[in-house]
Amino acid sequence: MAKMRKKSDLPTKLCVVCDRPFTWRKKWEKVWADVKYCSDACRMKKRAREAQTS
């Protein structure tokens, strides 16, 4: 069985859209280096902003 970790021991990043910190999730284990957004909502806001400036 895998060793349990405290949430405070997990790596964190800042969302590029809202600048809020978010914590590593198991589903991001293989792509953590590529994760930029804290949620789907922030990912959609980024796309909407890029479309307006183009």
C-alpha distance matrix in Angstrom:
0.0 3.8 6.5 9.0 12.4 15.8 17.9 20.6 18.6 18.2 21.1 24.1 27.2 30.5 31.6 34.7 36.5 36.0 34.9 32.2 28.9 25.8 22.1 19.6 17.8 15.0 17.7 19.7 17.2 19.5 22.7 22.4 25.5 27.5 26.7 29.9 30.2 28.4 29.2 31.1 34.1 34.4 34.0 36.9 39.0 38.8 40.0 42.8 43.9 44.1 46.1 48.6 49.3 49.9
3.8 0.0 3.8 6.3 9.3 12.8 14.8 17.3 15.0 14.5 17.3 20.4 23.5 26.9 28.2 31.3 33.2 32.8 31.5 28.8 25.5 22.4 18.7 16.2 14.8 12.1 15.3 16.8 14.1 16.7 19.8 19.1 22.1 24.3 23.5 26.6 27.0 25.3 26.4 28.5 31.4 31.4 31.2 34.2 36.1 35.8 37.2 40.0 40.9 41.1 43.3 45.7 46.2 46.9
6.5 3.8 0.0 3.8 6.5 10.1 12.7 14.7 12.4 12.8 15.9 19.1 22.5 26.0 27.7 30.9 32.9 32.1 30.5 27.7 24.2 21.5 17.8 15.8 15.1 13.3 16.8 17.8 15.3 18.3 20.9 19.6 22.4 25.0 23.9 26.7 27.1 25.1 26.7 29.2 31.8 31.6 31.7 34.9 36.4 36.1 37.8 40.5 41.2 41.5 44.0 46.1 46.5 47.5
9.0 6.3 3.8 0.0 3.8 6.9 9.4 11.8 10.3 10.7 14.3 17.1 20.6 23.8 25.4 28.9 30.6 29.5 28.0 25.0 21.6 18.9 15.3 13.9 13.2 12.1 15.8 16.9 15.1 18.5 20.6 18.9 22.0 24.2 22.7 25.1 25.1 22.8 24.3 27.0 29.3 29.2 29.7 32.8 34.1 34.0 36.0 38.4 39.1 39.7 42.1 44.1 44.6 45.8
12.4 9.3 6.5 3.8 0.0 3.8 6.3 8.2 6.5 7.4 11.1 13.8 17.5 20.7 22.6 26.0 27.9 26.7 24.9 21.9 18.4 16.1 12.5 11.6 11.8 11.7 15.5 15.9 14.3 17.8 19.4 17.1 19.9 22.4 20.7 22.8 22.8 20.5 22.5 25.5 27.6 27.1 27.8 31.0 32.0 31.8 34.1 36.5 36.8 37.5 40.2 41.9 42.3 43.6
15.8 12.8 10.1 6.9 3.8 0.0 3.8 5.3 5.3 7.0 10.8 12.8 16.5 19.3 21.4 24.9 26.5 24.9 23.0 19.9 16.4 14.6 11.4 11.6 12.4 13.3 16.9 17.1 16.2 19.9 20.9 18.1 20.8 23.1 20.9 22.5 22.2 19.5 21.6 24.9 26.6 26.0 27.2 30.3 30.9 31.0 33.5 35.6 35.8 36.8 39.5 40.9 41.4 43.0
17.9 14.8 12.7 9.4 6.3 3.8 0.0 3.8 5.3 5.4 8.7 9.9 13.5 15.9 17.8 21.5 22.9 21.1 19.4 16.2 12.9 10.9 7.9 8.9 9.9 11.8 15.0 14.8 14.7 18.4 18.8 15.9 18.7 20.5 18.0 19.2 18.7 15.9 18.0 21.4 22.9 22.3 23.6 26.7 27.2 27.3 29.9 31.9 32.1 33.3 35.9 37.3 37.8 39.5
20.6 17.3 14.7 11.8 8.2 5.3 3.8 0.0 3.8 5.6 8.1 9.0 12.7 15.0 17.6 21.0 22.7 20.8 18.5 15.5 12.1 11.1 8.7 10.3 12.4 14.6 17.7 16.9 16.7 20.1 20.2 16.9 19.0 21.2 18.8 19.6 19.3 16.7 19.5 23.1 24.2 23.1 24.6 27.8 27.9 27.8 30.7 32.6 32.3 33.5 36.5 37.6 37.8 39.7
18.6 15.0 12.4 10.3 6.5 5.3 5.3 3.8 0.0 3.8 6.6 9.1 12.9 15.9 18.6 21.9 24.0 22.6 20.2 17.6 13.9 12.6 9.6 9.9 12.1 13.6 17.0 15.9 14.9 18.2 18.7 15.4 17.4 20.1 18.3 19.6 20.0 18.0 20.8 24.2 25.8 24.5 25.6 29.0 29.3 28.8 31.5 33.8 33.5 34.3 37.3 38.7 38.7 40.3
18.2 14.5 12.8 10.7 7.4 7.0 5.4 5.6 3.8 0.0 3.8 6.6 10.3 13.6 15.9 19.1 21.3 20.3 18.1 15.6 11.9 10.0 6.5 6.1 8.6 10.4 13.5 12.2 11.4 14.7 15.0 11.8 14.1 16.5 14.7 16.2 16.7 14.8 17.6 20.9 22.7 21.4 22.2 25.7 26.2 25.6 28.1 30.6 30.5 31.1 34.0 35.6 35.7 37.1
21.1 17.3 15.9 14.3 11.1 10.8 8.7 8.1 6.6 3.8 0.0 3.8 7.1 10.7 13.2 16.1 18.7 18.1 15.6 13.8 10.1 8.7 6.0 5.6 9.2 11.4 13.7 11.4 11.0 13.7 13.2 9.5 11.1 13.7 12.1 13.3 14.4 13.2 16.4 19.6 21.4 19.6 20.1 23.8 24.2 23.1 25.7 28.3 27.9 28.3 31.4 33.0 32.7 34.2
24.1 20.4 19.1 17.1 13.8 12.8 9.9 9.0 9.1 6.6 3.8 0.0 3.8 7.1 9.7 12.8 15.2 14.4 11.9 10.0 6.4 5.5 4.4 6.0 9.7 12.8 14.3 11.9 12.6 15.1 13.7 9.9 11.2 13.0 10.7 11.0 11.6 10.3 13.8 17.2 18.5 16.4 17.4 21.0 21.0 20.0 22.9 25.2 24.6 25.3 28.5 29.8 29.6 31.3
27.2 23.5 22.5 20.6 17.5 16.5 13.5 12.7 12.9 10.3 7.1 3.8 0.0 3.8 6.5 9.1 11.9 11.6 9.0 8.2 5.5 5.6 6.6 8.0 11.4 14.6 15.3 12.3 13.7 15.4 13.2 9.6 10.0 11.0 8.7 7.9 8.9 8.6 12.3 15.5 16.6 13.9 14.7 18.4 18.1 16.8 19.7 22.1 21.3 21.8 25.1 26.3 26.0 27.7
30.5 26.9 26.0 23.8 20.7 19.3 15.9 15.0 15.9 13.6 10.7 7.1 3.8 0.0 3.8 6.3 8.7 8.1 5.3 5.4 4.3 6.2 8.9 11.0 14.0 17.4 17.6 14.8 16.8 18.3 15.6 12.4 12.4 12.6 10.0 7.7 7.9 7.8 11.5 14.6 14.8 11.8 13.1 16.5 15.5 14.3 17.7 19.6 18.4 19.4 22.7 23.5 23.2 25.2
31.6 28.2 27.7 25.4 22.6 21.4 17.8 17.6 18.6 15.9 13.2 9.7 6.5 3.8 0.0 3.8 5.5 5.7 4.8 5.5 6.2 7.0 10.2 12.0 14.2 17.6 17.0 14.4 17.1 18.3 15.2 12.7 12.9 11.9 8.9 5.8 4.8 5.4 8.6 11.3 11.3 8.0 9.5 12.7 11.8 10.7 14.1 16.0 15.0 16.1 19.3 20.2 20.2 22.2
34.7 31.3 30.9 28.9 26.0 24.9 21.5 21.0 21.9 19.1 16.1 12.8 9.1 6.3 3.8 0.0 3.8 6.1 5.7 8.3 9.7 10.8 13.8 15.2 17.3 20.5 19.5 16.7 19.3 19.8 16.4 14.3 13.6 12.0 9.9 6.1 6.2 8.4 10.8 12.5 12.2 8.5 9.2 12.1 10.7 8.6 12.1 14.0 12.4 13.2 16.6 17.4 16.9 19.0
36.5 33.2 32.9 30.6 27.9 26.5 22.9 22.7 24.0 21.3 18.7 15.2 11.9 8.7 5.5 3.8 0.0 3.8 5.9 8.3 10.9 12.0 15.4 17.2 18.8 22.0 20.8 18.5 21.5 22.2 18.8 17.0 16.8 14.8 12.3 8.6 7.0 8.5 9.9 11.1 9.8 6.0 7.8 9.8 7.6 6.5 10.3 11.4 9.9 11.6 14.7 15.1 15.2 17.6
36.0 32.8 32.1 29.5 26.7 24.9 21.1 20.8 22.6 20.3 18.1 14.4 11.6 8.1 5.7 6.1 3.8 0.0 3.9 5.5 8.9 10.6 14.3 16.8 18.5 22.0 21.3 19.3 22.3 23.6 20.4 18.2 18.5 17.0 14.0 10.7 8.5 8.4 10.0 12.0 10.2 7.1 10.1 11.9 9.6 9.7 13.5 14.0 12.7 15.0 17.8 17.8 18.1 20.9
34.9 31.5 30.5 28.0 24.9 23.0 19.4 18.5 20.2 18.1 15.6 11.9 9.0 5.3 4.8 5.7 5.9 3.9 0.0 3.8 6.6 9.3 12.8 15.5 17.9 21.5 21.3 18.9 21.4 22.8 19.8 17.1 17.0 16.3 13.6 10.4 9.3 9.1 11.8 14.5 13.4 10.2 12.6 15.1 13.0 12.4 16.1 17.1 15.5 17.3 20.5 20.5 20.4 23.0
32.2 28.8 27.7 25.0 21.9 19.9 16.2 15.5 17.6 15.6 13.8 10.0 8.2 5.4 5.5 8.3 8.3 5.5 3.8 0.0 3.8 6.5 10.2 13.3 15.5 19.3 19.5 17.5 20.0 21.9 19.4 16.4 17.2 16.8 13.6 11.1 9.4 7.7 10.6 13.9 13.0 10.5 13.3 15.8 14.3 14.4 18.0 19.0 18.0 19.9 22.9 23.1 23.4 25.9
28.9 25.5 24.2 21.6 18.4 16.4 12.9 12.1 13.9 11.9 10.1 6.4 5.5 4.3 6.2 9.7 10.9 8.9 6.6 3.8 0.0 3.8 6.9 10.2 12.8 16.6 17.3 15.2 17.2 19.5 17.3 14.0 15.0 15.4 12.3 10.7 9.7 7.7 11.2 14.8 14.9 12.6 14.7 17.8 16.9 16.6 20.0 21.5 20.7 22.2 25.2 25.9 26.0 28.3
25.8 22.4 21.5 18.9 16.1 14.6 10.9 11.1 12.6 10.0 8.7 5.5 5.6 6.2 7.0 10.8 12.0 10.6 9.3 6.5 3.8 0.0 3.8 6.9 9.2 12.9 13.6 11.9 14.0 16.5 14.7 11.6 13.4 13.7 10.3 9.8 8.5 5.8 9.1 12.8 13.7 12.0 13.7 16.9 16.8 16.7 19.6 21.5 21.3 22.6 25.4 26.5 26.9 28.8
22.1 18.7 17.8 15.3 12.5 11.4 7.9 8.7 9.6 6.5 6.0 4.4 6.6 8.9 10.2 13.8 15.4 14.3 12.8 10.2 6.9 3.8 0.0 3.8 6.4 10.0 11.6 10.0 11.4 14.5 13.4 10.2 12.7 13.7 10.7 11.4 10.9 8.4 11.2 14.8 16.3 15.0 16.1 19.5 19.9 19.6 22.3 24.4 24.5 25.5 28.2 29.6 30.0 31.7
19.6 16.2 15.8 13.9 11.6 11.6 8.9 10.3 9.9 6.1 5.6 6.0 8.0 11.0 12.0 15.2 17.2 16.8 15.5 13.3 10.2 6.9 3.8 0.0 3.8 6.8 8.6 6.8 7.7 10.9 10.3 7.3 10.4 11.8 9.4 11.3 11.5 9.8 12.2 15.2 17.5 16.4 16.6 20.1 21.1 20.5 22.7 25.3 25.6 26.1 28.7 30.6 30.9 32.1
17.8 14.8 15.1 13.2 11.8 12.4 9.9 12.4 12.1 8.6 9.2 9.7 11.4 14.0 14.2 17.3 18.8 18.5 17.9 15.5 12.8 9.2 6.4 3.8 0.0 3.8 5.4 5.4 6.7 10.2 10.3 8.5 12.2 12.9 10.4 12.9 12.5 10.6 11.8 14.3 17.0 16.7 16.7 19.8 21.4 21.2 22.9 25.5 26.3 26.8 29.1 31.2 31.9 32.9
15.0 12.1 13.3 12.1 11.7 13.3 11.8 14.6 13.6 10.4 11.4 12.8 14.6 17.4 17.6 20.5 22.0 22.0 21.5 19.3 16.6 12.9 10.0 6.8 3.8 0.0 3.8 5.4 5.2 8.7 10.1 9.4 13.2 14.1 12.4 15.5 15.4 13.9 14.7 16.5 19.7 19.6 19.1 22.1 24.2 23.8 25.1 27.9 29.0 29.2 31.3 33.7 34.4 35.1
17.7 15.3 16.8 15.8 15.5 16.9 15.0 17.7 17.0 13.5 13.7 14.3 15.3 17.6 17.0 19.5 20.8 21.3 21.3 19.5 17.3 13.6 11.6 8.6 5.4 3.8 0.0 3.8 5.6 7.7 8.5 9.0 12.7 12.6 10.9 14.1 13.9 13.0 13.0 14.1 17.6 17.8 16.7 19.5 22.0 21.6 22.5 25.3 26.7 26.7 28.5 31.1 32.0 32.4
19.7 16.8 17.8 16.9 15.9 17.1 14.8 16.9 15.9 12.2 11.4 11.9 12.3 14.8 14.4 16.7 18.5 19.3 18.9 17.5 15.2 11.9 10.0 6.8 5.4 5.4 3.8 0.0 3.8 5.7 5.2 5.2 8.9 9.0 7.5 11.0 11.6 11.3 12.2 13.6 16.9 16.4 15.2 18.4 20.5 19.6 20.7 23.8 24.8 24.5 26.7 29.3 29.8 30.2
17.2 14.1 15.3 15.1 14.3 16.2 14.7 16.7 14.9 11.4 11.0 12.6 13.7 16.8 17.1 19.3 21.5 22.3 21.4 20.0 17.2 14.0 11.4 7.7 6.7 5.2 5.6 3.8 0.0 3.8 5.8 5.7 9.0 10.4 10.0 13.7 14.8 14.6 15.8 17.4 20.7 20.0 18.8 22.1 24.1 23.0 24.1 27.3 28.1 27.7 30.0 32.6 32.9 33.2
19.5 16.7 18.3 18.5 17.8 19.9 18.4 20.1 18.2 14.7 13.7 15.1 15.4 18.3 18.3 19.8 22.2 23.6 22.8 21.9 19.5 16.5 14.5 10.9 10.2 8.7 7.7 5.7 3.8 0.0 3.8 6.0 8.1 9.1 10.0 13.8 15.6 16.2 17.3 18.2 21.7 20.8 19.0 22.2 24.4 22.9 23.5 27.0 27.8 26.9 29.1 32.0 32.1 32.0
22.7 19.8 20.9 20.6 19.4 20.9 18.8 20.2 18.7 15.0 13.2 13.7 13.2 15.6 15.2 16.4 18.8 20.4 19.8 19.4 17.3 14.7 13.4 10.3 10.3 10.1 8.5 5.2 5.8 3.8 0.0 3.8 5.5 5.4 6.5 10.3 12.3 13.6 14.7 15.6 18.9 17.7 15.6 19.0 21.0 19.3 20.0 23.5 24.2 23.2 25.5 28.3 28.3 28.3
22.4 19.1 19.6 18.9 17.1 18.1 15.9 16.9 15.4 11.8 9.5 9.9 9.6 12.4 12.7 14.3 17.0 18.2 17.1 16.4 14.0 11.6 10.2 7.3 8.5 9.4 9.0 5.2 5.7 6.0 3.8 0.0 3.8 5.4 5.3 8.7 10.8 11.7 13.7 15.4 18.3 16.7 15.4 19.0 20.5 18.8 20.2 23.5 23.8 23.2 25.9 28.3 28.2 28.7
25.5 22.1 22.4 22.0 19.9 20.8 18.7 19.0 17.4 14.1 11.1 11.2 10.0 12.4 12.9 13.6 16.8 18.5 17.0 17.2 15.0 13.4 12.7 10.4 12.2 13.2 12.7 8.9 9.0 8.1 5.5 3.8 0.0 3.8 5.8 8.4 11.5 13.3 15.6 17.1 19.7 17.5 15.9 19.6 20.7 18.4 19.8 23.3 23.1 22.1 25.0 27.4 26.8 27.2
27.5 24.3 25.0 24.2 22.4 23.1 20.5 21.2 20.1 16.5 13.7 13.0 11.0 12.6 11.9 12.0 14.8 17.0 16.3 16.8 15.4 13.7 13.7 11.8 12.9 14.1 12.6 9.0 10.4 9.1 5.4 5.4 3.8 0.0 3.8 6.3 9.4 11.9 13.6 14.4 17.1 14.9 12.8 16.3 17.7 15.3 16.4 19.9 20.0 18.8 21.5 24.1 23.7 23.8
26.7 23.5 23.9 22.7 20.7 20.9 18.0 18.8 18.3 14.7 12.1 10.7 8.7 10.0 8.9 9.9 12.3 14.0 13.6 13.6 12.3 10.3 10.7 9.4 10.4 12.4 10.9 7.5 10.0 10.0 6.5 5.3 5.8 3.8 0.0 3.8 6.1 8.1 10.0 11.3 13.9 11.9 10.3 14.1 15.4 13.5 15.1 18.3 18.5 18.1 20.7 23.1 23.1 23.7
29.9 26.6 26.7 25.1 22.8 22.5 19.2 19.6 19.6 16.2 13.3 11.0 7.9 7.7 5.8 6.1 8.6 10.7 10.4 11.1 10.7 9.8 11.4 11.3 12.9 15.5 14.1 11.0 13.7 13.8 10.3 8.7 8.4 6.3 3.8 0.0 3.8 6.9 9.1 10.6 12.3 9.4 8.4 12.2 12.6 10.6 12.7 15.8 15.4 15.2 18.2 20.2 20.0 21.1
30.2 27.0 27.1 25.1 22.8 22.2 18.7 19.3 20.0 16.7 14.4 11.6 8.9 7.9 4.8 6.2 7.0 8.5 9.3 9.4 9.7 8.5 10.9 11.5 12.5 15.4 13.9 11.6 14.8 15.6 12.3 10.8 11.5 9.4 6.1 3.8 0.0 3.8 5.6 7.4 8.7 6.0 5.8 9.6 10.1 9.0 11.5 14.0 14.1 14.7 17.4 19.1 19.6 20.9
28.4 25.3 25.1 22.8 20.5 19.5 15.9 16.7 18.0 14.8 13.2 10.3 8.6 7.8 5.4 8.4 8.5 8.4 9.1 7.7 7.7 5.8 8.4 9.8 10.6 13.9 13.0 11.3 14.6 16.2 13.6 11.7 13.3 11.9 8.1 6.9 3.8 0.0 3.8 7.3 8.3 6.6 8.0 11.1 11.5 11.6 14.2 16.1 16.5 17.7 20.1 21.6 22.4 24.0
29.2 26.4 26.7 24.3 22.5 21.6 18.0 19.5 20.8 17.6 16.4 13.8 12.3 11.5 8.6 10.8 9.9 10.0 11.8 10.6 11.2 9.1 11.2 12.2 11.8 14.7 13.0 12.2 15.8 17.3 14.7 13.7 15.6 13.6 10.0 9.1 5.6 3.8 0.0 3.8 5.3 5.4 6.5 8.8 10.1 11.0 12.9 14.5 15.7 17.1 18.9 20.5 21.9 23.3
31.1 28.5 29.2 27.0 25.5 24.9 21.4 23.1 24.2 20.9 19.6 17.2 15.5 14.6 11.3 12.5 11.1 12.0 14.5 13.9 14.8 12.8 14.8 15.2 14.3 16.5 14.1 13.6 17.4 18.2 15.6 15.4 17.1 14.4 11.3 10.6 7.4 7.3 3.8 0.0 3.8 5.5 5.0 6.2 8.6 9.9 10.7 12.3 14.3 15.5 16.7 18.6 20.4 21.4
34.1 31.4 31.8 29.3 27.6 26.6 22.9 24.2 25.8 22.7 21.4 18.5 16.6 14.8 11.3 12.2 9.8 10.2 13.4 13.0 14.9 13.7 16.3 17.5 17.0 19.7 17.6 16.9 20.7 21.7 18.9 18.3 19.7 17.1 13.9 12.3 8.7 8.3 5.3 3.8 0.0 3.8 5.4 5.2 6.3 8.8 10.0 10.6 12.4 14.4 15.5 16.7 18.8 20.3
34.4 31.4 31.6 29.2 27.1 26.0 22.3 23.1 24.5 21.4 19.6 16.4 13.9 11.8 8.0 8.5 6.0 7.1 10.2 10.5 12.6 12.0 15.0 16.4 16.7 19.6 17.8 16.4 20.0 20.8 17.7 16.7 17.5 14.9 11.9 9.4 6.0 6.6 5.4 5.5 3.8 0.0 3.8 5.4 5.0 6.2 8.7 9.8 10.5 12.4 14.3 15.4 16.8 18.7
34.0 31.2 31.7 29.7 27.8 27.2 23.6 24.6 25.6 22.2 20.1 17.4 14.7 13.1 9.5 9.2 7.8 10.1 12.6 13.3 14.7 13.7 16.1 16.6 16.7 19.1 16.7 15.2 18.8 19.0 15.6 15.4 15.9 12.8 10.3 8.4 5.8 8.0 6.5 5.0 5.4 3.8 0.0 3.8 5.5 5.3 6.5 8.8 10.1 10.9 12.7 14.7 15.9 17.0
36.9 34.2 34.9 32.8 31.0 30.3 26.7 27.8 29.0 25.7 23.8 21.0 18.4 16.5 12.7 12.1 9.8 11.9 15.1 15.8 17.8 16.9 19.5 20.1 19.8 22.1 19.5 18.4 22.1 22.2 19.0 19.0 19.6 16.3 14.1 12.2 9.6 11.1 8.8 6.2 5.2 5.4 3.8 0.0 3.8 5.4 5.1 6.2 8.6 9.9 10.6 12.5 14.6 15.6
39.0 36.1 36.4 34.1 32.0 30.9 27.2 27.9 29.3 26.2 24.2 21.0 18.1 15.5 11.8 10.7 7.6 9.6 13.0 14.3 16.9 16.8 19.9 21.1 21.4 24.2 22.0 20.5 24.1 24.4 21.0 20.5 20.7 17.7 15.4 12.6 10.1 11.5 10.1 8.6 6.3 5.0 5.5 3.8 0.0 3.8 5.4 5.0 6.1 8.6 9.9 10.7 12.6 14.5
38.8 35.8 36.1 34.0 31.8 31.0 27.3 27.8 28.8 25.6 23.1 20.0 16.8 14.3 10.7 8.6 6.5 9.7 12.4 14.4 16.6 16.7 19.6 20.5 21.2 23.8 21.6 19.6 23.0 22.9 19.3 18.8 18.4 15.3 13.5 10.6 9.0 11.6 11.0 9.9 8.8 6.2 5.3 5.4 3.8 0.0 3.8 5.5 5.2 6.3 8.7 10.1 10.9 12.6
40.0 37.2 37.8 36.0 34.1 33.5 29.9 30.7 31.5 28.1 25.7 22.9 19.7 17.7 14.1 12.1 10.3 13.5 16.1 18.0 20.0 19.6 22.3 22.7 22.9 25.1 22.5 20.7 24.1 23.5 20.0 20.2 19.8 16.4 15.1 12.7 11.5 14.2 12.9 10.7 10.0 8.7 6.5 5.1 5.4 3.8 0.0 3.8 5.4 5.1 6.2 8.8 10.2 10.7
42.8 40.0 40.5 38.4 36.5 35.6 31.9 32.6 33.8 30.6 28.3 25.2 22.1 19.6 16.0 14.0 11.4 14.0 17.1 19.0 21.5 21.5 24.4 25.3 25.5 27.9 25.3 23.8 27.3 27.0 23.5 23.5 23.3 19.9 18.3 15.8 14.0 16.1 14.5 12.3 10.6 9.8 8.8 6.2 5.0 5.5 3.8 0.0 3.8 5.5 5.1 6.4 8.9 10.2
43.9 40.9 41.2 39.1 36.8 35.8 32.1 32.3 33.5 30.5 27.9 24.6 21.3 18.4 15.0 12.4 9.9 12.7 15.5 18.0 20.7 21.3 24.5 25.6 26.3 29.0 26.7 24.8 28.1 27.8 24.2 23.8 23.1 20.0 18.5 15.4 14.1 16.5 15.7 14.3 12.4 10.5 10.1 8.6 6.1 5.2 5.4 3.8 0.0 3.8 5.4 5.2 6.5 8.8
44.1 41.1 41.5 39.7 37.5 36.8 33.3 33.5 34.3 31.1 28.3 25.3 21.8 19.4 16.1 13.2 11.6 15.0 17.3 19.9 22.2 22.6 25.5 26.1 26.8 29.2 26.7 24.5 27.7 26.9 23.2 23.2 22.1 18.8 18.1 15.2 14.7 17.7 17.1 15.5 14.4 12.4 10.9 9.9 8.6 6.3 5.1 5.5 3.8 0.0 3.8 5.5 5.3 6.3
46.1 43.3 44.0 42.1 40.2 39.5 35.9 36.5 37.3 34.0 31.4 28.5 25.1 22.7 19.3 16.6 14.7 17.8 20.5 22.9 25.2 25.4 28.2 28.7 29.1 31.3 28.5 26.7 30.0 29.1 25.5 25.9 25.0 21.5 20.7 18.2 17.4 20.1 18.9 16.7 15.5 14.3 12.7 10.6 9.9 8.7 6.2 5.1 5.4 3.8 0.0 3.8 5.6 5.3
48.6 45.7 46.1 44.1 41.9 40.9 37.3 37.6 38.7 35.6 33.0 29.8 26.3 23.5 20.2 17.4 15.1 17.8 20.5 23.1 25.9 26.5 29.6 30.6 31.2 33.7 31.1 29.3 32.6 32.0 28.3 28.3 27.4 24.1 23.1 20.2 19.1 21.6 20.5 18.6 16.7 15.4 14.7 12.5 10.7 10.1 8.8 6.4 5.2 5.5 3.8 0.0 3.8 5.6
49.3 46.2 46.5 44.6 42.3 41.4 37.8 37.8 38.7 35.7 32.7 29.6 26.0 23.2 20.2 16.9 15.2 18.1 20.4 23.4 26.0 26.9 30.0 30.9 31.9 34.4 32.0 29.8 32.9 32.1 28.3 28.2 26.8 23.7 23.1 20.0 19.6 22.4 21.9 20.4 18.8 16.8 15.9 14.6 12.6 10.9 10.2 8.9 6.5 5.3 5.6 3.8 0.0 3.8
49.9 46.9 47.5 45.8 43.6 43.0 39.5 39.7 40.3 37.1 34.2 31.3 27.7 25.2 22.2 19.0 17.6 20.9 23.0 25.9 28.3 28.8 31.7 32.1 32.9 35.1 32.4 30.2 33.2 32.0 28.3 28.7 27.2 23.8 23.7 21.1 20.9 24.0 23.3 21.4 20.3 18.7 17.0 15.6 14.5 12.6 10.7 10.2 8.8 6.3 5.3 5.6 3.8 0.0
